[in-house]
Every structure is written in C-alpha cells, then in structure tokens.
Amino acid sequence: MKLGKILSYIAVVSIATVGLQAGTSKMDFAKVFEKECQGCHGPIHQGGVGSDLRPKALKKKSREFLAETVLNGRENTAMPAWNSTFSKDDASGMVDWLMDWKNTVELKLDFDEVHKSWTKLADRKALAKKYPKAADVKDVRDITFATERDASLVDFIDSTTGKVLSRHKAGFAVHVTVTNKKDPRYAYSISRSGKLTMFDIAAPGQPALATVQVGQESRGLAVSPDGKYVMAGNYNPGGAVLCDAHTLEPLKVYDTSRVIDTDGQIGPSRVAYIADTPYGPYFSFALKDAGHVYVVDYSKPDFPIVGDIPNIGKVLHDAFLNENKGEDYGRYVQVASQGSDLMGIVDQKTMKLAAKVYTGKKSKPHPGQGSSWFNKKMGKQLNATQSMNFGQVVVWDSPSWKIVKKIKTAGGGLFVGTGEDTPWIWSDCVLGKPANYNKVYLINKETLETDRIIEVGKKQGKLIDAKTGKVLQTWDATQHEKVAVNEKAFGKEKILPMPAKVGAAVKNPVQPRLLHAEPANHGKWTMISEWTTGRIGIYESETGKFVKYIENLTTPTFTYSVEHRQHVPGA
C-alpha cells in the first residue's frame, strides 16, 4: 500500500475513533497523542522513554489511576502533569482512547515514496558563486542553530552577538540540526514530523535549498565527514534514509519494519541515534526496539550494512563517540539502553560490543550530546551521561569502561555537555520537580565535584557557589510577553521575522525550565534554553556568569553551535 494512501486511512480511522471515545471532551486524542505523547511512548504506543501504552499493557491498570497519571504526571520520570491543558473529561477520554486503540499507523519505509517528496527550493551553486563568504556573519562557524519546538521553527543565531539572523519553518519540533564539517556553509535539520531540510547558512537569510519527507516521525541525523552524504532516522516508518549531502536527493532506504528484537520476536523497530565517525567511512544507527546497532559503509557500492551488533539492551536511544586521541579517536559508539540501564560500547573496528557500562538501577541514561574529556588529574579520558529518572550524572573512563563516579544533582536531566573552553560539564535538571528544574549544575571536569549552580527564578537569576552557598551573581530574570509577528515569503519558503522589541513584563511569571547547555562563539559563551519562558540564556563558559537573554522565542529546546560541533566526533 502506498504511503499516501496509508496516511489517508490513518486519518479516517483516527477521526472515527475519536468520535466514538470523546464523550463530553472535544479533544482530538489522536492529534494530541501524535504531537505531545508519541515522542516518548512511540507511534504504535510500544513505549521507550515512556511506558508501553498498548491496550494489553494498560488493562493491568485501573482507568482512574491512568487518568490521574495524565493529569498529575509521574515524579522522577519524563511524564509531565497535563492538568493545565487537560480537563478531567479530557484525561478520561484519552485513557478510553488508549485502551481501545487499534494499530493502524505501522508503516513500511518505501524508497519511491520518499524520493517523490524531494523538493528543490533554491539554486545551491548559484548562491555559492554569488556569496563565496558568509554574508550575515564574519564566519559561518559563528552561527548557532536553535529549535523553537512548538512553533516548528529552526533559528540561526550570530553567537558573537546573540542576534537572531533568521527563523525558518522546518517541520514540527525540529529535533536535530547538524552541519557539513567538510563544507560548514551547509546545514541540515530533521523534524519530528519527518521533514529533512538543507540550508545555505553563508547566504543572506540562510535560505533552505531543498527538503525531503523521509518519514512520518523522525529523530536522528548525521553527515559524513567527507561531506558527501547525510543520513536521517525514522521512528515511523521505522528505518533510515541516506541522501546526497549536496542536493538532498534520496539514495537508499534501510527499512526496519521487520527485525528480530532482544526477545527473539520479529517486529518493527524505530531508529534512534545516527552518528558519523572520523574513524572510518561509517554511519551507525540504533534499532531502538530491537536492541541492535547497524553500521553502514558509505564508501562501498550500494552503501551496505557491514556491521550488525545485537543484544546491546532494551530501548536504545541516543549516543555519542569517544574522544580518545590517536588512532582510537571516534572508534567507539557509546549508546544508551534505557530499558536495561546501561551504556553499550560498540567497537567500530571489530564490529562487536566491547562493553556494557551499567549506570544504576532505573537510571535510564540519556546522554543527549554526551560529554567526553581528558582528565589531567587521573590521566584518563572520561565520559558522562545524564540519568533521566533521578538527579545523577554517571562518569566512566575509556577504554577500560569502568565507572569512575556518580555525581548527584537536583533532579533527572536530559543533557550533559562540555567543551574545551569551559572547566565544567553542564548538567540540566529538566525532568526534576518544578522546584529544581530551573537549575543547571556546573561539575568540575578535574575534581568531579559540583562547583557552581545556575538557578533562574521567576524574577531573578542566581549563580551560586555550590560548596559555600554564596551567591556570586544575580540578574534580572523578568519574563516578557512574546511580540507577535506574521509569516512572510522568502524565496520558496515561509519564514518568521524576529521582533526588534521586547514585550511587556509578564504579570504571572512561570517557573523557568532549563535544558541543553551548548558551548558557542568559539567557547566564550554557553547557551541554555528556557523551555517555559520562551528565551535562551547566554552565560560565560569560563565563569558561568550570566550575559544576556535572547527573547521572543516559543518553547526553545536544542541549540547546536557550528564552531563547537566542528571539533566533536559524530556531532
């Protein structure tokens, strides 16, 4: 069956199901689930970061308990409270819809359907000829990408000034934006809605050059170090898509709709992380539900899978590469298994599993971009991940793969990042309680002790000495209303201009929710997103001191610095 026909059928079934289950609620449960829940619970409700929500699993629980969970969330997990947007009838209706749900959304990746969606938006060669150097900044490496999740935008920011250069419609919840390390004027974004977009960030306004719809729901993205290929990964239809990095033309699909999982069963698997590596001509990607990692050799005809590493663990998610200097640089893929509470170490030389680093019972590791650095005191390369379920950063060495320390923070986090120009790894607490998710811990890379804590309140921000409790800096954290702007045409695109002014002060400010610290501007600054307040905070990388805010954003999440990512393998 064609992808378009299947999607039409899904829409009809979803509408019919909603009508049957709505009761007094007017909520479109299928639409809400796809937007808000699918990322953690999966397109066929099989779970992952979140619980298995298929009818067979839900029958073990009472409807009252499930509705209460929807409204009030679950402590120390990624499940938030929805009582601000869901009524009691909405919550009950959602539970009814889930308990009676039929699987109509399981698709198979089809090359012809993907290729049909490939669209050219601008002339790449003409732009490169007209603008041989960066037009809006001194160097394209000064640009940082930012995601405005609920506004379906990817932004390009001059990280020497904090000025937003342009904001592009790039699909719902842009999940990853990466740069071509061979030619960093080209950038690529993948949205959760399956839209892959290529940009020329050297040309004025950073225009989109091409797009392709690689799936219905997507996550991972990587570019080969030789600059020739880009690969995107899908949750649904399960699989990965290899494209030409200069045109975005699809070249091959890797379907994972029928693979063997860790229990020996055959079924579909989502594709989680995708990583390139300087170690060899490889892309690797995780079969989230099957517990495998595949390695593709893009230097060979037809881009074959040359490695299949099974039995890593259940619910594979994100990954990062080791940064050991010398011939082992980028050799090991360190992949999170959230269903087995471990980091699996995949050796791309032997194409085997080198080790399992157990992060602790119910720890659910989530490294995000991960952290890898050389500890001079120990004389070892160290690596770190967050734990989602409770406040803990786990540190291990390589290549012995032994736990060095577990460092306590104020709550479960999603991201732990560092860079050469900061003395710390920066750890968020975004999954902690509201009293703590406004904090970022600055952990010393040498002593492995928390030195400083950034804490942003509803009206005031603080930089705190973690050992003495002394406040080292305060700043005005007044929240401002977003200034409304209208879309405008930009070539064949629709973009959203950046307002020049700040709105009125918010009368009833919310608790800031901080996440994803990213080094930018050649390491001088680090950017931290504030999900709930609609802004990005800029901090000094060396001191942790607050510099200023970028305002007027909608649910900012990830930031990616071209300069920083040029030097991180697989980033």
Salt bridges, closest charged atoms under 4 A:
GLU36 OE1 - ARG149 NH1 3.89
ASP52 OD2 - ARG54 NH2 2.91
GLU75 OE2 - LYS433 NZ 3.33
ASP96 OD1 - ARG63 NH1 2.42
GLU106 OE2 - ARG258 NH1 3.11
GLU113 OE2 - LYS2 NZ 3.91
GLU113 OE2 - LYS116 NZ 3.23
ASP139 OD2 - ARG141 NH2 2.76
ASP142 OD1 - HIS522 NE2 2.74
GLU148 OE2 - ARG167 NE 2.88
ASP150 OD1 - ARG149 NH1 2.57
ASP200 OD2 - ARG185 NH2 2.90
GLU217 OE2 - ARG219 NH2 2.95
GLU249 OE2 - HIS115 NE2 3.05
ASP263 OD1 - LYS314 NZ 3.13
ASP289 OD1 - ARG270 NH2 2.66
ASP302 OD2 - LYS252 NZ 3.42
ASP308 OD1 - HIS292 ND1 2.72
ASP318 OD2 - HIS366 ND1 3.38
ASP328 OD1 - ARG331 NH1 3.05
ASP347 OD2 - ARG331 NH2 2.69
ASP397 OD2 - LYS380 NZ 3.36
GLU449 OE2 - LYS405 NZ 2.73
ASP451 OD1 - LYS467 NZ 3.07
GLU487 OE2 - LYS169 NZ 3.45
GLU493 OE1 - HIS168 ND1 2.82
GLU518 OE2 - ARG565 NE 2.95
GLU530 OE1 - ARG535 NE 2.70
GLU563 OE1 - HIS522 ND1 3.53
GLU563 OE2 - HIS567 NE2 3.11
